[in-house]
Amino acid sequence: MSASDSSVVIFVLFGLLAVTLVGAAIYMLYDRAVGVVVRLLPRLHLSRVFATLRQRIGGRVPDDDEQSDDLDDSTAALIAMLDVASVVVDATDGVVQANPDAYALGVVDDDAIVNDTVRQAVRDVREHGGRRSFDLTTATPERFVPTMPDAPGHTRHQRDMQAVSRPNWIKVTVGRLNSRIVVVLLNDVSEEMRFAQTRDSFIVNVSEQLLAPSEHLEHLADSLEAEDLDVDRVRAQAREVRRSSRYMSHMVSDLLLLIKAQEPVTPSEANRLLVGEQLRAVVDGLQDESRRLGVDIVVACDPGLCLNGDAVQIRAAVRKLLDNAMAYSPRGASVSVTAGLSKDGGHVIIRVIDRGPGIAKADQSRVFERFYRGGNQNDRTREGIGLGLAIVKHVALTHHGTVALWSAPGQGSTFSMTLPVAQGR
């Protein structure tokens, strides 16, 4: 191919990249506009709720001398049927009625409001009337964070492993029903907020990854058009283009796998899998990488373990965990992949254990998010995409299971997938 022909190819590729970037920009602007509307909807919904309650107690909020000090049964029933978490507070700040979600969101405990911001808003509304609306971020109490099923032979740290707890983002509305009774409505918008964060990370990450190959292509085009064509330089830049292309292909493959891992797997005789076979197939495929990194892989699996699943997804999830474990382990170390039966006999627990640097507490709550990159990157992981652990999480969910992490700086990490055992024979 001549230099001129190569230039034509290069500029065609530039055109395709430009179209992709324009499309991403249009999507970003559209998605942000939709996000604004979505964030306004909870406010409008809670305003309608309080309007309904006011109508229920007389069409308006009466003066204090007109109000009853009691919450009648029908009003209490109406509050209980709301599709947001609700808390009813009396004149002594005691909680007389609360949705269970109010406890799980960390606002109520032991029949009292434990969040200072909400408690102050309740007192302010009781004294001055009106309504207060504000955003609140809370942490889920430890007792509401699901623990991993236990299995024989696990260390104390592994038995204490918990699923990652993430912050709760709440739209709070506080209103007075009468001189004594104040109602707190808690609209949990955590999923919407996490989606917005993921969306923004996705846009930034993909845009950056699209810019890298375009820059490499531009440098290659400049070299091809130069009068004093430097073959060595062209070859070096072509290698950069090839590396960027492989990276983009890897990202697209991960995105397709992530999309596939959204539909729950229906157990059947056709998708019964022997866990040991799946683990050995993954480890066999990693032998070259294991030798290159100087990290051994140790496999231990209880015999006869079966689960219902998609073999491609299960292997991909285990491989992602092993890839991570090897990448963060020093040369000469070993990583372990084990599979055993939970004590209740209803779950298969697959664990991948490394002796690497561990994961900081601040990063642990976000490692399963799409495109999230922690702060402890090394030369092996610096160019990662940030989709591996998100794929693991969604594979576990689509197989009706869970995924969890135990890690401590300097003590390594343990990632666990807990999946139901196969049904029937």
C-alpha positions in Angstrom: 0.0 0.0 0.0 1.4 3.4 -0.9 1.7 6.3 1.5 -1.2 8.1 -0.1 -3.4 5.0 0.2 -2.5 4.7 3.8 -3.4 8.3 4.4 -6.9 7.7 2.9 -7.4 4.8 5.3 -6.2 6.8 8.2 -8.5 9.7 7.5 -11.5 7.3 7.0 -10.7 6.0 10.5 -10.6 9.6 11.8 -14.0 10.2 10.3 -15.5 7.2 12.1 -14.0 8.3 15.4 -15.3 11.8 14.9 -18.9 10.4 14.3 -18.6 8.3 17.5 -17.4 11.3 19.6 -20.2 13.5 18.3 -22.7 10.7 19.1 -21.3 10.4 22.6 -21.6 14.2 23.1 -25.2 14.2 21.9 -26.0 11.3 24.2 -24.3 13.1 27.1 -26.4 16.3 26.6 -29.6 14.3 26.2 -28.9 12.1 29.2 -28.1 15.1 31.5 -31.4 16.7 30.5 -33.3 13.6 31.4 -31.4 13.3 34.6 -32.6 16.8 35.7 -36.2 15.7 35.1 -35.7 12.5 37.0 -34.2 14.3 40.0 -37.2 16.7 40.1 -39.8 13.8 40.1 -39.3 12.7 43.7 -39.9 16.3 44.9 -43.1 16.5 43.0 -44.3 13.1 44.2 -43.7 14.0 47.9 -45.5 17.3 47.5 -48.6 15.4 46.2 -48.3 13.0 49.2 -48.4 15.8 51.7 -51.3 17.5 49.8 -53.2 14.2 50.2 -52.5 14.0 53.9 -53.6 17.5 54.4 -56.8 16.8 52.6 -57.3 13.8 54.8 -57.1 15.8 58.0 -59.4 18.6 56.7 -58.3 20.0 53.4 -55.7 22.4 55.0 -53.4 22.5 57.9 -55.6 23.9 60.8 -54.5 26.2 63.5 -53.1 24.5 66.6 -56.2 24.9 68.6 -58.2 23.1 65.9 -56.0 20.1 65.6 -56.4 16.8 67.2 -53.4 15.5 69.1 -53.9 12.0 67.9 -53.1 10.2 64.6 -56.3 8.4 63.7 -56.2 4.8 62.4 -57.2 5.7 58.9 -54.5 8.4 58.5 -52.0 6.0 60.0 -53.0 3.3 57.5 -52.7 5.9 54.6 -49.2 6.8 55.7 -48.3 3.1 56.0 -49.4 2.5 52.3 -47.1 5.2 50.9 -44.5 4.0 48.4 -41.7 5.9 50.2 -40.4 5.1 53.7 -42.3 7.1 56.3 -41.7 8.0 60.0 -44.4 9.4 62.3 -43.0 11.3 65.3 -44.9 12.5 68.4 -44.4 15.5 70.6 -41.5 13.9 72.5 -39.6 13.0 69.4 -40.6 9.4 69.9 -41.2 7.3 66.7 -44.8 6.0 66.9 -44.8 4.5 63.4 -42.0 3.7 61.0 -41.5 1.9 57.8 -38.8 -0.8 58.1 -36.8 0.9 55.4 -36.3 3.9 57.7 -34.2 1.6 60.0 -32.2 0.1 57.1 -31.5 3.6 55.8 -29.9 4.6 59.1 -32.5 7.3 60.1 -34.4 5.5 62.8 -33.1 3.2 65.6 -34.7 1.9 68.8 -37.9 3.9 68.2 -36.0 7.2 67.9 -34.7 9.3 65.0 -30.9 9.0 65.2 -29.9 11.4 62.4 -29.3 14.8 63.8 -30.3 16.7 60.6 -33.7 14.9 60.4 -34.3 15.3 64.2 -33.6 19.1 64.0 -35.9 19.4 61.0 -38.7 17.6 62.9 -38.4 20.1 65.8 -38.2 23.1 63.5 -41.4 22.0 61.6 -43.3 21.2 64.8 -42.5 24.7 66.2 -42.8 26.8 63.1 -45.0 24.8 60.8 -44.5 24.5 57.0 -42.5 21.9 55.3 -38.8 21.1 55.0 -37.2 19.3 52.1 -33.5 18.4 51.8 -31.1 15.8 50.6 -29.4 13.4 53.0 -26.6 10.8 52.7 -26.5 8.0 55.3 -24.8 4.7 55.9 -26.6 1.4 56.3 -26.2 0.1 59.8 -24.0 -3.0 60.0 -26.8 -5.3 61.1 -28.6 -4.7 57.8 -25.6 -5.5 55.6 -26.0 -9.2 54.5 -23.2 -11.5 55.7 -21.8 -14.2 53.5 -22.9 -17.8 54.1 -20.4 -19.7 56.2 -18.5 -22.7 55.0 -16.3 -25.1 56.9 -12.6 -24.4 57.1 -12.7 -20.7 56.5 -10.6 -18.3 58.6 -12.1 -15.9 61.0 -11.6 -13.0 58.6 -13.4 -14.9 55.8 -16.2 -15.9 58.1 -16.7 -12.2 59.0 -16.8 -11.2 55.3 -19.6 -8.9 54.5 -21.2 -7.7 51.3 -20.0 -4.2 50.5 -22.2 -1.5 52.1 -22.7 1.7 50.0 -24.0 5.1 50.9 -27.7 5.8 50.8 -28.9 9.0 49.1 -32.3 10.1 50.4 -34.7 12.9 49.5 -36.2 13.9 52.8 -39.5 15.8 53.3 -40.7 16.8 56.8 -44.2 18.1 57.4 -46.5 18.7 60.4 -49.9 17.1 60.6 -51.0 18.7 63.8 -49.6 20.2 67.0 -48.0 16.9 68.0 -47.6 14.8 65.0 -44.8 15.2 62.4 -44.4 13.0 59.4 -41.0 12.3 57.8 -41.0 10.9 54.2 -37.8 9.3 53.0 -37.4 8.7 49.3 -34.4 6.5 48.6 -32.8 7.6 45.3 -29.6 5.7 45.8 -30.0 3.6 42.6 -30.6 6.8 40.6 -27.6 8.5 42.1 -25.4 5.5 41.5 -26.7 5.2 37.9 -25.8 8.9 37.4 -22.3 8.4 38.7 -21.9 5.4 36.5 -23.2 7.2 33.5 -20.8 10.1 34.0 -17.9 7.7 34.6 -18.9 5.9 31.4 -18.9 9.0 29.3 -15.6 10.3 30.7 -13.9 6.9 30.4 -15.1 6.1 26.9 -14.3 9.6 25.6 -10.8 9.2 26.9 -10.4 5.8 25.3 -11.6 7.2 22.0 -9.2 10.1 22.2 -6.1 7.9 22.7 -6.4 5.9 19.4 -7.3 9.1 17.5 -4.1 10.8 18.8 -2.0 7.7 17.8 -3.7 7.8 14.3 -2.9 11.5 14.0 0.8 10.9 14.7 0.9 8.0 12.3 -0.7 10.1 9.6 1.8 12.9 10.1 4.7 10.4 9.8 3.2 8.9 6.6 2.8 12.3 5.0 6.3 13.4 5.9 8.7 13.8 3.0 11.5 12.1 4.9 9.5 9.0 5.7 11.0 7.3 8.8 10.1 3.6 8.6 11.1 2.9 12.2 9.0 5.7 13.5 6.0 4.6 11.4 6.4 1.0 12.7 6.5 2.2 16.3 3.5 4.4 15.8 1.7 1.5 14.1 2.3 -0.6 17.2 0.7 2.1 19.3 -2.3 2.2 17.0 -2.6 -1.6 17.3 -2.3 -1.5 21.1 -5.0 1.2 21.3 -7.2 -0.9 18.9 -6.8 -4.0 21.1 -7.7 -1.9 24.2 -10.8 -0.7 22.5 -11.7 -4.2 21.4 -11.3 -5.4 25.0 -13.5 -2.6 26.2 -16.3 -3.4 23.7 -16.1 -7.1 24.5 -16.5 -6.4 28.2 -19.4 -4.1 27.5 -21.1 -6.8 25.5 -20.5 -9.3 28.3 -21.9 -6.8 30.8 -25.0 -6.4 28.7 -25.5 -10.1 28.4 -25.2 -10.5 32.2 -28.4 -8.5 32.8 -30.9 -11.3 32.2 -31.4 -13.8 35.1 -30.5 -17.4 34.3 -33.4 -19.9 34.5 -32.2 -23.2 36.1 -32.7 -26.2 33.8 -31.1 -29.6 33.2 -29.4 -28.1 30.1 -27.4 -25.5 32.1 -26.1 -27.7 35.0 -22.4 -27.1 35.4 -19.7 -28.9 37.3 -18.0 -26.2 39.3 -14.6 -28.0 39.3 -14.6 -28.2 35.5 -15.3 -24.5 35.1 -12.5 -23.6 37.5 -10.0 -25.9 35.9 -10.9 -24.6 32.4 -10.2 -21.0 33.6 -6.9 -21.8 35.3 -5.7 -23.8 32.2 -6.4 -20.8 30.1 -4.3 -18.6 32.4 -1.1 -20.7 32.5 0.8 -18.5 30.0 -0.2 -15.3 31.9 0.6 -17.0 35.2 4.2 -17.9 34.0 4.7 -14.4 32.6 3.8 -12.7 35.8 5.5 -15.3 38.0 2.4 -15.9 40.1 1.1 -19.5 40.8 -2.6 -20.4 40.8 -3.7 -22.9 43.4 -7.1 -24.7 42.8 -9.2 -26.4 45.5 -12.8 -27.5 44.8 -15.1 -29.9 46.7 -16.0 -32.8 44.4 -19.4 -33.0 42.8 -20.4 -29.3 43.2 -23.0 -28.3 40.6 -24.8 -25.1 39.8 -27.1 -23.9 37.1 -25.5 -21.3 34.9 -24.1 -19.9 31.7 -20.6 -21.4 31.4 -19.3 -18.4 29.4 -20.4 -16.0 32.1 -19.2 -18.1 35.0 -15.8 -18.6 33.5 -15.5 -14.9 32.6 -16.3 -13.9 36.2 -13.8 -16.3 37.7 -11.2 -15.2 35.1 -11.8 -11.5 35.9 -11.2 -12.3 39.6 -8.0 -14.3 38.9 -6.7 -11.6 36.5 -7.1 -9.0 39.2 -5.5 -11.3 41.9 -2.5 -12.0 39.7 -2.1 -8.4 38.6 -1.9 -7.1 42.2 0.3 -10.0 43.5 4.1 -9.7 43.6 6.2 -12.0 41.5 6.7 -15.3 43.4 3.4 -15.1 45.2 0.4 -17.4 44.6 -3.3 -16.9 44.4 -6.0 -19.4 45.3 -9.4 -20.2 43.8 -11.5 -22.4 46.0 -15.1 -23.7 45.8 -17.1 -25.2 48.7 -20.6 -25.8 49.9 -22.1 -23.4 52.4 -23.2 -24.8 55.8 -26.8 -24.7 54.8 -26.0 -26.8 51.8 -27.9 -24.4 49.5 -25.0 -22.4 48.0 -21.7 -22.9 46.2 -19.1 -20.4 47.4 -16.3 -19.6 45.0 -13.5 -17.6 46.5 -10.4 -16.0 44.9 -7.8 -15.1 47.5 -4.6 -13.1 46.9 -1.8 -11.9 49.2 -1.4 -8.5 47.5 -1.4 -5.0 49.0 -5.1 -5.1 49.8 -7.8 -2.5 49.0 -8.2 0.7 51.0 -11.5 1.0 53.0 -12.5 4.1 51.0 -12.3 2.1 47.7 -14.0 -1.0 48.9 -17.5 0.5 48.7 -17.1 1.3 45.0 -14.9 -1.5 43.5 -18.0 -3.2 41.9 -19.1 -0.1 40.1 -18.6 0.2 36.4 -15.5 2.0 35.3 -14.4 2.7 38.8 -10.6 2.6 39.2 -9.1 2.5 42.7 -6.1 4.5 43.8 -3.7 1.5 44.1 -2.9 1.0 40.5 0.4 -0.5 39.4 2.2 -1.0 36.1 0.2 -4.2 35.4 -3.2 -2.6 36.1 -2.8 1.1 35.1 -4.4 0.6 31.7 -7.3 -1.4 32.9 -10.9 -0.5 31.9 -12.7 -0.8 35.3 -15.3 -3.2 34.1 -14.0 -6.5 35.5 -15.5 -6.4 38.9 -18.8 -4.9 37.6 -19.0 -8.0 35.3 -18.4 -10.3 38.3 -21.2 -8.6 40.3 -23.7 -8.8 37.4 -22.8 -12.4 36.7 -23.5 -13.2 40.3 -26.8 -11.4 40.3 -28.0 -12.9 37.0 -27.3 -16.3 38.6 -29.5 -15.4 41.6 -26.4 -15.0 43.8 -24.3 -12.4 45.5 -20.7 -11.2 45.5 -18.7 -9.8 48.4 -15.3 -8.6 49.3 -13.0 -8.8 52.3 -9.8 -6.8 52.2 -7.3 -5.0 54.5 -4.3 -3.0 53.5 -1.2 -5.2 53.6 -3.3 -8.4 54.1 -4.5 -9.2 50.6 -8.1 -9.5 49.4 -10.8 -12.2 49.2 -13.5 -12.0 46.6 -16.4 -14.4 47.0 -19.3 -15.3 44.6 -22.1 -17.2 46.4 -24.4 -19.0 43.9 -27.3 -21.4 44.4 -26.6 -25.1 44.0 -28.1 -26.8 41.0 -31.7 -27.8 41.2 -32.8 -31.3 40.6 -30.5 -34.0 39.2 
